[in-house]
């Protein structure tokens, strides 16, 4: 098993390989590539999701009322100071968050943009006014804001390929993130490690997770809370066993 990550942000499984303890010992114990045709590759039927994807919680803003914007609020700011956001599972009515679905959220007057500020952005007159208003409202004193180097600069993460709702009373929701929205911490993000030339492998993974086998595996890995609500932790989602043919399409 090979791990990736660091102490600050945690570790995830980067690669898993099993070697049968029989016959002659291998020449080395390095990981073979996914294209290797070997008896092991033919026998192995599943791999953990973390071997092909990064799994992590979305961004915790510290004050959603300030950092998440409606269309009206975003229109007043330079377009480089905010990015598409995915904020609440119930606001997304389809299993694909494309531009039309994201626009529909905005048309309802809901918050669908995330402030994405740097130190240089604070020099802009409009941004400066916004920050002053945030200070008047005590936003810098919120716990997460207080521990940042710049209270107004949220953690920068890469937009995931899939948005996963970690709590469910029935089926777990999985949303293809076509619009490349940055999720808040109500979601887990699943980002494929390799840059893909086609969206088909991601759709294949999404279809399997939404299907009976994937939903059963998620339910078995979840913990039951009150009123029958199921919740799965990031580490358990990372260990979700994916069929090898899907993993190979994504590796």
Steps between C-alpha positions, in 0.01 A plus 500: 500500500625849412369809680492861384450819702644690791436543871308825459243377249505126565591194296322294239573174328681563173561142386430149620661182374481145630765235439424133556744330740566202280746402231819699436537841667452802270801687362387812685213628711424809297146572382412383153310728262134454425589386150701204625349172393567258783324218684462738796331765286258240365418364847453832677133598472477825699718786623427773755360825363798685651732319258354699209357812666556759769218515754463797730243722667404825333604845615398616848454876463453597864206724407283391207290815526806703399696270272214355294341739253178536307505614138412852610793516742747346256402743223649787703844337522781441249438162335844376612402522867246217512453150362203266451399330822295197604350582836203276581399162365130587499565799271620268220202325344689288245792256508709728278601851605544664160460869413123470460460336843733756659312787334174358635637532854580865436157565347346398833703767679718241676870528574706333228835683499796478739720799581848410372716788621874556513696776670524687168120498462467707819641800309187514286265774622184286493672204667644731764151624582376143530781411739432807711137395529612150599718647773208710630294180519773316691580244230881506571423384856339174384720206599611388154550857380707582806753223437558586132796711393248720317158472661324554167699245295331159519691178444573447131415155371470356152143453383407129523357292218220364719303642793394248763235549766629314809165471681190319380175344615480301180735523205823693517510786247789529255514799265723540195665840539501629141509864604811440716339644811698511823295322767446616854549252782148359465648294214793268449686559177630212287773613262651251257879494533573482128399761243246331275445555129137395523219534754382145432712329771370745763144431386573127527620542859200717588259247350651216704491696827136594439411142411400216734855370557640843578212598728522171690874549547444856627228388741724224637781752558272756669401566858135540596398816681164605640182449296675245279737751342815343358832686496826393340837645604763607243736216595223243445407653167868489406499126570190434288586204276465589131484237224838465335375573147370840612820577689708411196298740284583778745862412576 
